Amino acid sequence: MQMKTNVIRYGMVATTGLLCLAQPGQVRAEVSDADFNALKAAVQQLSDQVQSLRQTNAIEAQTHQADLQQIQDLRSKLAETQQTAADAEQKSTAVAQIQSQPPPRAPIDEATVNHNFQILGDAEFQYQKVDGQSGGFLLADFAPIFLYRGGDNILFEAGFDTTIQNGGTAPVNSGYGTTFNLSFAQLDYVVNDYVTFCAGELLLPLGTYSQRGAGWLNKIPDDPLAVDELIPGTGVGAELQGAVPLGETGQFVNYAVYGVNGPSSSDGTGNAASLDLGGNVGLRSDGAVASLNGKPSGGARVGYFVPFKPHYDLEVGVSGMAGEWDNAVDSHIWSAGVFDAALHLGPNFEAKGEFILSRYGSDDQGEVTQQGWYAQAGYKLAGLNLELPGINNMELIGRYDSVHDGLNPSVQRYTAGFVYYITNTLLFEGDYEFLHTQDPSQTDALILQISYGF
Amino acid sequence: MKQIKFTGLLAGLGGVFAAALITGLAWIPAHADPPTAGVAQTNNVAATTPAVAPLAAPAVRHHLTGAELYSIHCNRCHPERYPTERTAAQWKTIMLHMQVRANIPVQQSRLILKYLQDNSGR
């Protein structure tokens, strides 16, 4: 606008000058050539300035137009950028929503895949050389455990034990005999955090060896004498068990209360030698197989576990079981008590043991008192930090156990052995058992065993 | 004979007392403690949080982690099994079996399961 005003102003000046020059007749004055030329130069200068201003104005108009165009372009680009940002935000939100959801799972063909079903277990292959006899491959054992989980709180588990053993009893005229046993079969229902109901053929919590002593878990191939001879490993019945944490340091008290068929008489009589710890179903005097007494046995265990830190812990427990074992007129009671303890001092040292005391009445022997115990310790040589080949996979084991069953000579046994961990589940075990007894049928023995847990 | 019958009576009384105690415990509702976040309650193994709980000295923290409880309990009976040996769903079945077999607290079993599932093979 300022520019246009200046143009008009200069134009008026120039016009006035031209009008003055156009009235020579009315004003008579002498104009020299110099004045005329000066005026002409002035007019020419003004004309040039007007022309220059017009050009400048045209250039500025073009520049203004270019600026307007550029502003328009920038506005368009800004709009595009804002749209892009909005799109990116939308996409980001969508991605975040997708990531917050679990990824889609591949459909499972339930007809062919059952991920609730699981097989665990162990297998052993044993060589034995008994003192005074020729050695031989004694047995091969396959002991699978089948697990089926029905939901979060229900589990059915069953363990089988198939063994082919040298010198077996069947078939006749064969050097080998094959046995197939149901080790246990129980239904577990977790009622709540503190109570679990179990029913079936139960692994009895008399001590802990029977429950936690699967073949490849035993660092010595043979079970402790007292565990095998003085207490039942399983029983058919029902059980309530559970554990109650004590604070937040890992300590807890656990318990188990159960009722099972319990021990029985193998022939229906009340003779001491007829005690059958396996259960009260057997052969009656009339030849029929039936329940040999109608009164079940009851038992319980209370344990206390305290961890000091990982791999350092102590567990102690007291357990007992009692019940009538025969169906004689004046029936007799069988009872047993077990004290168990286990100690871990670091990842390389373990010690554990059980003391078992049992009593039962009989027709022919009166009261029979039995007792036995074992204590064993193991040390993994990895704890020595020796850089010798194979040494870090070796564990040395020692055990002392004894049994006095009240009917036969007592037996004391010292066992020295080793476990070589080929892998964490494939073990090569070996031990030598030194027996002290007046029973001539029991002698020292060397046992080598390959164990595999799966 | 009298001593044996007395032993049986004692065992019976002990059984009655224990049964009363257990009956009381049985009335406690399931999951008295809120389930730990990230622990799979179903077969939906993808719901677990993929985080490895590192071992730390309990002296500075009173809450044991699943990794610590795994080190405490599993090695008591057998050589430790690697979490990668089984899938998350398999560990759930196996841990229920081990919880019953070793009679360990359900709360601790959950933490061990979470550790195993977080580091499982698939």
Interface residues (C-beta under 8 A of the other chain):
Chain A: P102 P103 R105 H115 N116 F117 Q118 L120 I145 L147 Y148 R149 D152 N153 L155 E157 D188 V190 V191 N192 D193 Y194 V195 T196 C198 L203 P205 Q211 R212 W216 L217 L240 Q241 G242 A243 V244 P245 G247 E248 T249 G250 F252 N254 Y255 A256 V257 G259 G298 G299 A300 G303 F305 P307 K309 P310 H311 D313 E315 G320 M321 A322 G323 E324 H332 I333 S335 A342 H344 P347 R359 Y360 G361 E367 Y421 N424 T425 G453
Chain B: M1 Q3 I4 K5 T7 G8 A11 G12 G14 G15 A18 A19 L21 I22 L25 A26 I28 P29 A30 H31 A32 D33 Q41 T42 N43 N44 A46 A47 L55 A57 P58 H62 H63 L64 E68 L69 S71 I72 N75 R76 C77 H78 P79 E80 R81 Y82 T87 A89 Q90 K92 T93 I94 L96 H97 Q99 V100 R101 A102 N103 I104 P105 V106 Q107 Q108
